[in-house]
Amino acid sequence: MSGERHVPVLWMEVMEYLAVRRGGTYVDCTLGFAGHASAIAKALGGAGHLIGFDRDPEALELARARLATLAGELGEAMPKLTLIHGEFSRVAEFVKPGELDGMLADFGTSSMHLDQAHRGFSFQADGPLDMRMNTAQELTAEQVVNQVDENDLANLIYELGEERRSRRIARAIVRARPITTTAQLAGVVRSSAPAMKGDKIHPATRTFQALRIHVNGELDEIKALLENAPALLKPGGRLVLISFHSLEDRLAKDAMRDGKEAGTLEVLTRKPVTAGEDEVQRNPRSRSAKLRAAERIELTGVDRTPLRGAEKMKARQQARQR
Ligand SMILES: C[S@@+](CC[C@H](N)C(=O)[O-])C[C@H]1O[C@@H](n2cnc3c(N)ncnc32)[C@H](O)[C@@H]1O
């Protein structure tokens, strides 16, 4: 499918909070179709460096092609690019402490995963029960659905899908085994826990979300990234996170609160930033997006008292000029 169909969510807000420094070094943890990455690259200029990750080899190749086209347009104004096929939890292997001016992570799946039936993410189109973002990994959704015992399956659907009818669904799945396709699984979920009055989502939505998060270890990935992030940023460096469901957003919120308490981060978004009506109209996926941003604070090692007012502004300006 073509990259043109993917619209980067909250891109103006991303650029506002990332506040790209010309000539700086940035990481885009989730390249996808390189929508955000292209905007960052343009703002960086020829002296900059953009490091990008994607665990999905197909997405990485699409991003590479899109950035190559941009390089053709920008010529010498194109920053240096380092594109990495792999999980963003490994970012500290590729970046030195205090090296980054900013870091962006736009969590979750891309429209490519949902649109391509053979990737097995969607209950709307029939495909094999796969759900791996990184196709080099072994664990698939089919293994989870057919091999995990009923109790563990129910817990997984409850915790990662926030599905209250998880026990009933797990029982129906175990009875219907073997289940090999997304349509078969969606049917089993729908008949065991049909849509209730007022439901706006398909009855299988939460079960599919739970399986996807589990198969891809998504929450552990985010935890590992957020543990590393403050140490990789320069003073004044920005961290921008976009989440799409409450489990992701809770991790982002907690990491920022912990950074604030440890005196390493200043939180820039008191509440998460969400898409305006216009964007939601144009791109329905943006409806559930929540952006949180923070700035790395310089640790003197002596005085960790938070700076106030004018002093804080001056310190930030100095950090930005370095
Ligand atoms: C929502 S899309 C990103 C879209 C991108 N910001 C853009 O503007 O086109 C998320 C991408 O991140 C990738 N991804 C998700 N989790 C990842 C992880 N733990 N490590 C590396 N890439 C990941 C997915 O494969 C997907 O391509």
The ligand as an SDF file (V2000), in Angstrom:
LIG
                    3D

 27 29  0  0  0  0  0  0  0  0999 V2000
    1.9020    4.6830   14.3480 C   0  0  0  0  0  0  0  0  0  0  0  0
    3.1420    4.1290   13.2990 S   0  0  0  0  0  0  0  0  0  0  0  0
    4.2140    5.5080   13.1820 C   0  0  0  0  0  0  0  0  0  0  0  0
    3.8250    6.4780   12.1200 C   0  0  0  0  0  0  0  0  0  0  0  0
    4.8680    7.5570   11.8940 C   0  0  0  0  0  0  0  0  0  0  0  0
    4.9980    8.4390   13.0440 N   0  0  0  0  0  0  0  0  0  0  0  0
    4.5890    8.3600   10.6490 C   0  0  0  0  0  0  0  0  0  0  0  0
    4.5410    9.5980   10.7090 O   0  0  0  0  0  0  0  0  0  0  0  0
    4.4140    7.7770    9.5770 O   0  0  0  0  0  0  0  0  0  0  0  0
    4.0460    3.1120   14.3820 C   0  0  0  0  0  0  0  0  0  0  0  0
    5.2290    2.4100   13.7490 C   0  0  0  0  0  0  0  0  0  0  0  0
    6.0870    2.0430   14.8140 O   0  0  0  0  0  0  0  0  0  0  0  0
    6.5280    0.7390   14.6460 C   0  0  0  0  0  0  0  0  0  0  0  0
    6.7560    0.2080   15.9900 N   0  0  0  0  0  0  0  0  0  0  0  0
    5.8310   -0.0790   16.9280 C   0  0  0  0  0  0  0  0  0  0  0  0
    6.4200   -0.5210   18.0490 N   0  0  0  0  0  0  0  0  0  0  0  0
    7.7620   -0.4850   17.8200 C   0  0  0  0  0  0  0  0  0  0  0  0
    8.9070   -0.8260   18.6110 C   0  0  0  0  0  0  0  0  0  0  0  0
    8.7770   -1.2890   19.8440 N   0  0  0  0  0  0  0  0  0  0  0  0
   10.1330   -0.6560   18.0810 N   0  0  0  0  0  0  0  0  0  0  0  0
   10.2760   -0.1680   16.8020 C   0  0  0  0  0  0  0  0  0  0  0  0
    9.2280    0.1330   16.0050 N   0  0  0  0  0  0  0  0  0  0  0  0
    7.9810   -0.0110   16.5090 C   0  0  0  0  0  0  0  0  0  0  0  0
    5.4350    0.0270   13.8800 C   0  0  0  0  0  0  0  0  0  0  0  0
    5.9620   -1.0360   13.1140 O   0  0  0  0  0  0  0  0  0  0  0  0
    4.8770    1.1460   13.0040 C   0  0  0  0  0  0  0  0  0  0  0  0
    5.4680    1.1520   11.7310 O   0  0  0  0  0  0  0  0  0  0  0  0
  1  2  1  0
  2  3  1  0
  2 10  1  0
  3  4  1  0
  4  5  1  0
  5  6  1  0
  5  7  1  0
  7  8  2  0
  7  9  1  0
 10 11  1  0
 11 12  1  0
 11 26  1  0
 12 13  1  0
 13 14  1  0
 13 24  1  0
 14 15  1  0
 14 23  1  0
 15 16  2  0
 16 17  1  0
 17 18  1  0
 17 23  2  0
 18 19  1  0
 18 20  2  0
 20 21  1  0
 21 22  2  0
 22 23  1  0
 24 25  1  0
 24 26  1  0
 26 27  1  0
M  CHG  2   2   1   9  -1
M  END
$$$$
